[in-house]
Amino acid sequence: MGPSKKYVILVGDGMGDYPVEELNGRTPLEAAHTPFMDMLAGYAEMGTVKTIPEGMEAGSDVANMSLLGYNPEVCHTGRGPLEAASMGVRLETGDIAFRCNFVTVENKDGIRIMADYSAGHITTEEARNIVRDLRGCLEGLPLELYPGVSYRHLLVWKGGPSALNTTPPHDILGQPVDTYEEVYNTTPVLKTFRDRARSVLRDHPVNIERLSRGQKPVTDLWPWGQGPAPAMQSLKDRCGLSGMVISAVDLIKGIGVYAGFETPVINGATGYLDTNYEEKVRVALEGLSRLDCIYVHIEAPDETSHEGDLKKKLTAIEDFDRRVVGPILKGIVAFDSVDLLVVTDHYTPLSVRTHVPEPVPFMIVRDANKIAPTNAGNCGFNRKFCEKDAQKADLHFQSGSELFSYFVQKC
């Protein structure tokens, strides 16, 4: 019997983009200095994959569920229940889970505007202090609030409705919020909770301190992405695969929980440019020694895209290449046989600052452990890992589950 095949999937969230004028018509992936990915492109099977089914929202929940081999049209019930799974919150029959953002809404000329979907990327410690002080706002309501990472939290409504027309706050940056808040204002339980929360937030010590430092305060809570618990078969049962999902984001880890994968807590993981890349790589390589498939998700390119910050997006892509792809390549030389998939889950174009459903680039390198990472930047290959070269390549999958099956050759 031959050596055991291992699989590594590296996901740069939101790396895909449109051509940018300041980059002379190149995309950030084209313009960024990415020697490790570009070296791999010379050895890889490359192409595009449609991670967002027609008619579904172009979200990271849908896209990453697809990339892990599931059909979102069958399995997806909302973002909230996935985040609940990651946080160890069990949803009973009738429970509805919401992602609950801490946001900054500002008054401009008498109009309330969504100024920041993340309250200035509030720290996890600050956010947990606020969550603790919001507990009293739940009195008499069928709601439970759980702290997450940074601005991302969980709200569970016991016996609540799932058919509410909520909107992700990152989709309405810079826009008036009144129309989008109507769903909360006409839902008494949510209106009462948000009104109480505003009174606590107005003079909260964390907000006073943040304002003194010139940082954005938390002015509002924004529940969205609601749904009941999904029904998903583990990848061990479907394909015989054990594995691990490594991410700072509860949403992605929740998909891993339903997939039956390990979802370790990564020290220093923030989901932003300051995340602990080195610890993610270390845990990934340790996991690969015991398990079949490691899924490493990096959020920073998506966050910087939502900010509309070209310089930060280029930094995020280059960090993904230098601090994740390169070290993974160096680490997998210790294994007998490792196939590598590098992919982005969806486009998050700087020009629109939200997700769009275009097919995304991917590349597969079989036995990537046999490629010397020291050759990066010196291979002379005439293509990059980018949107344009992927579109010109040979492989084009109509779903992430098709790509996953092709990659692991088991499901």
N, C-alpha and C positions, 0 to 999 in steps of 0.2 A: 504494500500500500504506500502511495506517495505521500509527500509532506502535506500537512493540513493547510488548506488555502485560507488566507486571512483577507479581510476587506476593510479599507479605510475610505470614508466619505468626508471630504472637507467642503464645508458650505460657507461661502462669503455672502452673507445676507445683503440683498439689495445692491450688489456690485454692478449689475447690468444697468445700462444708461443709454441715452441718446447722444449723438454728436454734440459737442460743446464748442461754441464759437471761440471762447478764450483758448481752447486747445487746438485751434486751427482745424476744426471739424472732426477731431478725434473724440472718442469716448474716454472717460477716465481710465477704463481698463486698457485701452490702447496707449494712452499717454503715460500711465504709471510705470515706474521702474520695477519690473517683476521678473527678475532673471530666473527664478526657480520655476514659476509657472510657464514661462516662455520656453525654457529648456524642455519641460515635460511635453509641451505642445508638439515638439519635433518627434516624439516617440508615440504620441497618443492617437487613439481613435477620438475624433472630435465631431461635434455637431450641436444640435439644439434640441431642447425638450420643452414641451408645453406643460407646465406645472399647474396651470390654472384652468380647470374645465370651463367650457362656455357657460356663461350666466352666473358663475360664482365670483365672489369678491376676491380681488388679487391680494390676499393677505398671507402673512408668513405661516399662519395655521394651515391653510389650504395647501400652500406650496410645499412645506416641509412634510406634511402628512403624505403628499404625493411622492416626494423624493424618497420616503421610507417605505414605499411600496404599497400604499393604501389608496383606494379610490375615494376621494373626498365626497363625491356625489352620493356615495353609500354611507360613509363613516362619519362625515363631519356634521356636528350638531352645534358648533359655536366655539369660540376661542376660550371663553370662561371655563367650561368644564375641563379643558385640557390643562389650564393653569391650576385648577383645583386639584387634579391628579398629581401634579408635580409637587404641590404643597402638602400632600397627604391628607387633603380634605375629602372625605367620602360624601358623595352626593346620594341622598336617598331618593326614592321615587317621588317625583313632583318637585324636587329642588331645582332651581335655576341658578347657574353661576354666571356672574358678570366679571370681565376685566374692569377694574376701577382705577382709572388714571388720576393722579394728582396733576392738575393743570393750572395754568395762569391765564385768566381772562382779564383783559384790560378795557377800561372805558376810554374810547377815543371819540371826542366830539359827540358825546351822548350815546354812542353805539358800543355795545359790548362785543369785543373782538377776541377770538382765540389767539392769544399771544404766544403760548408755548404749551405743547401737548405733554411736556415732561416736567413742568415747573422748574425749568433751568437745570434738568438732570439732577434733581435733588438727591442727596446721598441717602443710602439705605438707613443709616443711623438716624438722620433727621426725620426721614419719613416714618420710621417706626415710633419715634417720639410722638409724632402727630397722630398716628393710628391709635396709639394708647389713649390719647386724650379725646379721641372721637368715639370711644366706646359708649359714653353716656348718650350720644345722639341716637343710639339704637333702641333705647328704652321703649317698650311697648310696640315695637315694630318686628315683623317676621324676617329680620335681616341679621346677617352675621358678617363682620368685616375682618379680613385676615391680612396681615402685612406681608408684602413681597419684597422685591428688589427695586431700589430707587423709587421711581414714580409708579411702578406697576404693582397693583394690589388686587385683592379678590373680594367680591361682594356676593354673598349667597342669599337668595330669597327663598325661604321655605314655602313651597307650594305656590311659587310665583309664576307669572306668564312668560313664555318665551317669545311670543309674537309681538315684540316691541320694535319699533323702527328706530334703533339707535345708530349713531354714526361714529366711526373712529375719530378721535380728536386730531390725529395727525393728517386726516383728510381735509380738514377745514382750517388749517393754519392761516392766520391773517384775515379770516372771514368773520362776519357777524354770526353770533351764536344763537340768537333768539329763535330762529326757525328750528334749529337742531335741538334746542332745549325744550321745545314744546312737548315732546314725548315725556319728559320728566315732570313738567309742570301740570300735565293732565293725568299723571299717575300718582295718586295721593301718597302712597307709601314712599316712593322715591322723592317726591317733592318735600315731604316732611323731613326726610333724612338729610337732603341737600341743604334745606333751609337751616336746620339745626347746625349742620357742619360749617356753613358759612359764618355763623356767629362765633364758633370756636376758632376758626381759622383767622378771623379778622385781626385779632390781637395775640395770636399764638406766639410764644417766645421764639420758636424756630423761624417764623416768618419775620419777626422783628430783627433777628440776627441776620437773616439772609438779606433783608433790605439794607441793613447797615453796611453790608459788604458789596452792595450793588448787584445782588443776585435776585432772580425772580422768586416771588413768594408763591405758595400754594393758595389759590383763591377759591377753587372749586373742586368738587369730585365729579368725575365723568364716567358713569357706568356704560359699558357697551360690550359687544361680542358675546351676548348671553346665549345660554342653551342648557339642556339637560345632559347627563352623562351619555357618551357614545358607546356603541358596541363594537369592539375591535378585537380580532383574534391576534394573539401574540405571534411574533415572527418565529419563535421556537416551534410553535404548533404548525404554522403555515409552511415554514421553509427549513426548519431544523437549525436556525441561526440563534446563537447567543450574542449579546452585544451590549454596548454602552453608548449613551448619548451624553455629550459634553457641551454644556451651554450655560450662559448666565441667565437665560430667559426661561421663566417658568413655563411659558407656552410650549417651547420646544422640548423641555424636559417632560412635560405632561404627555406629549406624543410618545416619547420614549417609554414612559410608564405603561401606557396602553399597549405598546409594542412588546412589552415584557423585557425591556433592556434596563440595565443599571443606569442610574442618573445621579452620579456623585455630586456633592457640593464642592465647588472649586473655590478655594481661598483666593480672595481678591478679584473674583469675576464680577464685572460691573455691567457688561453689555455695552461698553463705550470704549473710547480710545485708550483709557487708562486701565483696561482689563488686564488680568494676569495671563498673558499668552503663554508664558513659560510653564506655568502650572498646568494649563490645559494640555499642553503637549506632553508633559511628564505623565499626567494621569492617563492620557490616550495611549501612550506606549506601554505603560504598565498594564492597562486593560487589554491591550492587544496580545500580551503574553498568555492571557487566560481565556479570552473570548474570541468569537469569530469575526465580529463586525464592530467597528468604532465609527461613530458619527460625531464629527466635531463641527459645531456651529459658532460662527463669529458674527456678532451683531453690529459691530461698529460701522461698516460701510453703509448699512441701512440708516442708522441714527444720523450720521453726518449728511446723508442724502435728504432726510426729512428737514434738516436744518438749512438745506440749500447751500452748503459750504463746500465749494470745489476743493479748496486747499486741504480741508480736513478729510474729504472723501479720498483724495489721492493718498494722503497719509494712511488712511484706514486700509486701502487696497495694498499699499506697499508693506504695511505691517503684517497683513495676512500672508503675503508672499514670504517676507523675510523672517517672521517670527512664528509662523505656523507651517507653511508648506516646506520651507527649507529644513527646519529642525525635524519635521516628520520624516522627510526623505533620509536624513542622516540616521534617524533612529530605526527605521525599518530594515536597514541593511543587516540587522541581527536576526531577521526572520527568514524562513525558507522560501516563502512565496506570499507576496502581498500585492493585491490588485488595488489600485488607487482611483478614486473618482473625485474630481474637482468640479464644483458647480456653484452657480448662484441660484437662489430659490426663485427670485423674481426681479424684474427691473424696479429700481426706485430712482427715476430720473431727477436730476437736480432741478430741471426746468419746471417740474410739476410738484416736486417734494412729497409725492405719495407713490403707492404701488400701482403698477400697470401690468396687464396680463400677457405681454409679448413672450414668445418662446425664448428661453434663456440658454446661454452657452454652457457646454459641459465638455470634459475630456476624461477619457478612461485610459489608464496606463496599466497594462498587464505586467505582473512581476516588476513593479516599480522599485522593489528592493534591490534590483540588480543594476539600477542606474546610479552612477556616481554623482552625488550632488555637487562635488567640487567642479563639475563641468558647467555649472550655471553661469550664463553670460558669455560663454566661449564656444557655443556649439555651432553657430553659423546657420541655424535653421531659419527658414524664410517665412515663419508665421508666429503669431502670438496667441496667447489665450485671451481672446476678445470676441466681441459680438460679430464683427465682420468676418473674421476667419472661421468662426463656428458656423455662420450661415452658409459659407462656401464649401463646408466639409460634407461628408457623405452620410452621416447618421442624423436622422430627424425623427424623434419619438413624439407621439401624440399625447403621451401622459407620463408623469413621473413613475407610475407603477410599471409601465413598459420598460423604462430605463433601468429601474431597480432590478427587474427580472433579468434583463440582459446583462447587467453588471454582475450580479451574484450567481447567475446561471443555475438557480435553484427554485425560485418561486414562479 
